[in-house]
Amino acid sequence: MKVAIVTTSYPRDEADFAGRFVAETVERLRARGLEIEVVAPGVYRDFGLAYGAGVVHNLRKRPWAAPALAASLLRAVRRAARTADVVHAYWLPTGAAAALSGKPFVVSLPGTDMELARRAPRLARAVLSRAKVALAHSEAIAAEARRLGAMDVRIAPAGIELPETTNGEAEPPHVLFVGRLSPEKGIEELLAAADGLDLVVAGDGPLRERVPQALGFVAPDELARLYDRAAVVVCPSRRDGFPVACAEAMAHARPVVATAVGGLPDMVVDGETGLLVPPRDPQALRAAIDRLLADPDLRRRLGQNARTRIAELCDWDRIVDTIVGAYETALGRA
């Protein structure tokens, strides 16, 4: 089977976080014997829209570039589709191109594009109603996809490779945030809650000037060390699909304090694998962090439960089975 995978985000080097979970999926599909052609920026011209703040955010500043990007993307998708059996689009904008490819297609919904679905519901319905299968990263995204017309929706989150061993936390214990420094990630609430805390921040984004101590995006090996040394990892998002940073922290047996939005409750079971708090509530966020910092036994118990939860939820073999099954359905073989 030959698959054209279409994405607006794909790693440009080994240290690049952008679209890393897409690249890891491609590797595992190829290991299953599938022939994969990746249609990513560089194969088509993205006119500076794909990276940095992301397509949707960048288009606010450069809306004039949208038609040029769409035309370049569509040409590349149609070119790849000529020899493909099925097209697999990551995110809704590439799904629009896949719908015009002339081949059956499936669409993956990591969740960051659900904001686009809310702003452009007609586009979302046009894509999702035509997709043979929608692969949602969380139950919340799946429900939204069904509401927007998707007929066959399956859960396929990002896969996570569990480290064989995890190291002990640093002394004194500290708190870690990993992710994009932007309003939707709850950075402002985190800063309001973090007064007096030993806080390590790995990430970059439009609010970087508010977090001068931020390390920027770090390489995967260094990120693994950061997870291992953290006592608590925070995911204070205002909205989120299925944040990989949360899953990675749990894979490293770290307890997570997260907001009860989007796909986070799929991973963080309150009181079992971490603690959930309301979004936009710095006081509740700080109280949950303080509770964990004050109780090493609770941290260890929640951390071990978290690792078990992610091992089940984000198992690569199961996820790849789901994706391949979606391709078979798209081709009428299932």
URGI-V423518 format. One line per field, one symbol per residue. psi: psi as a letter, one per 20 degrees, with the letter a starting at -180 (. if undefined). A space follows every 10 residues. Layout:
psi: ???
This chain:
psi: pppoppqjpq pirhiphokh hghhggghgh hijqopppnr pghrpikjhh adirggghhh hlhhighggg ggggghghgh ihjqhqpopp qgghhghhhj ijqqqqppnh hhjhhhhhhm hgggghghhh phppoqirhg hgghgghjip hopqpnrpqp opqhqqrqqr prqrqpppap nqgijkghhg hhijpiqnpp porraikhhi mhiqiapqqg ghhhhgghiq hpppnkqhqq fnohhggggh hjkpqpoqqm qcigihgoop igjapqrqqk nhghghgggh gghinhgggg ghghhggggh hghkpggggh ggghhhgggh jki.
